[in-house]
Amino acid sequence: MLKIFGIKNCDTVKKTIKWAEEKALDFTFHDYRKEGVTEELLKEFISDFGLDILLNKRSATWRKLSDEVKNNLNEKNALKIMMDNPAIIKRPIFKTESEKFIGFSKKDQSILDEKF
């Protein structure tokens, strides 16, 4: 079973869901805004991908943070920022029983096409 994490109104997530539906994949979607995100899940993702990859520093949410917050970022305050502002989490994240992937660029999509 494939689980896709993201925010439903994100254009990349919309493309991801369309891709999964076109491939007739059996998947569920977890919307961070509607269903929330737990500290446990974020710690799992940090362990899998690293904080620098998980935290979307190109997002509008990131740009709105003060320089003081950005310059003093550590895992503890990053967890709070991501829980309070799920739009700052890079998306989509794909999770199977044995593997996890993050992103849906052309390169990512070709890797996912091979896996699924």
C-alpha positions in Angstrom: 0.0 0.0 0.0 1.3 3.4 -1.0 0.7 6.4 1.2 1.1 9.9 -0.2 1.6 12.9 2.2 1.1 16.5 1.2 -1.3 19.4 0.9 -4.3 18.8 -1.4 -4.3 22.3 -3.0 -0.5 22.1 -3.9 0.0 21.9 -7.7 2.7 19.3 -7.3 0.5 17.2 -5.1 -2.3 17.5 -7.6 0.0 16.2 -10.3 1.2 13.4 -8.0 -2.4 12.2 -7.3 -3.3 12.4 -11.0 -0.1 10.3 -11.7 -1.0 7.7 -9.1 -4.6 7.5 -10.3 -3.5 7.1 -14.0 -1.2 4.3 -12.9 -4.2 2.7 -11.0 -2.1 2.6 -7.8 -3.7 1.5 -4.6 -2.9 4.6 -2.4 -4.2 6.7 0.4 -3.6 10.5 0.7 -2.7 12.2 4.0 -3.4 16.0 3.9 -1.2 17.8 6.4 -3.7 20.6 6.7 -6.8 18.5 7.3 -5.3 15.5 9.1 -2.4 17.3 10.8 1.2 16.1 11.2 2.6 14.6 14.4 6.0 15.1 15.9 6.6 11.3 15.6 5.9 11.4 11.8 8.2 14.4 11.3 11.0 12.8 13.3 10.6 9.7 11.1 10.8 11.9 8.0 13.8 13.8 9.3 15.6 10.5 10.0 14.8 9.3 6.4 15.5 12.5 4.4 17.3 14.9 6.7 16.0 18.2 7.9 17.6 20.2 5.1 15.6 18.2 2.5 12.3 17.9 4.5 12.1 21.7 5.2 11.0 23.5 2.0 13.2 26.6 2.1 11.7 27.8 -1.2 8.2 28.1 0.2 6.4 31.3 1.0 6.1 30.1 4.6 9.9 29.8 4.9 10.4 33.3 3.5 8.0 34.7 6.1 10.1 33.4 9.0 12.3 35.9 10.7 16.0 35.8 10.0 16.6 35.0 13.6 14.5 31.8 13.4 16.1 30.8 10.1 19.6 31.4 11.4 19.1 29.5 14.6 17.3 26.5 13.2 17.6 23.1 15.0 15.5 20.0 15.0 13.5 21.0 18.0 12.3 24.4 16.7 12.0 23.0 13.2 9.6 20.4 14.5 7.4 23.1 16.0 7.6 25.2 12.9 6.5 22.3 10.7 3.7 21.3 13.0 2.4 24.9 13.1 3.0 25.5 9.4 2.6 22.2 7.4 3.0 24.1 4.2 6.7 24.4 4.9 7.2 20.6 4.6 8.5 19.5 1.2 5.9 17.5 -0.7 4.9 15.1 -1.8 6.3 12.3 0.4 5.7 8.7 -0.7 5.7 5.9 1.8 5.4 2.2 1.3 6.1 -0.6 3.8 9.8 -0.7 2.8 10.6 2.6 1.1 10.1 6.4 1.2 10.6 9.0 -1.5 10.3 12.8 -1.4 9.5 15.1 -4.3 8.0 14.8 -7.7 10.4 16.5 -10.1 10.9 14.9 -13.6 13.9 13.0 -12.1 11.8 11.8 -9.1 8.9 10.8 -11.3 11.2 8.6 -13.5 12.4 6.8 -10.4 8.8 6.4 -9.1 7.7 5.2 -12.6 10.3 2.4 -12.3 9.2 1.5 -8.7 5.5 1.6 -9.4 
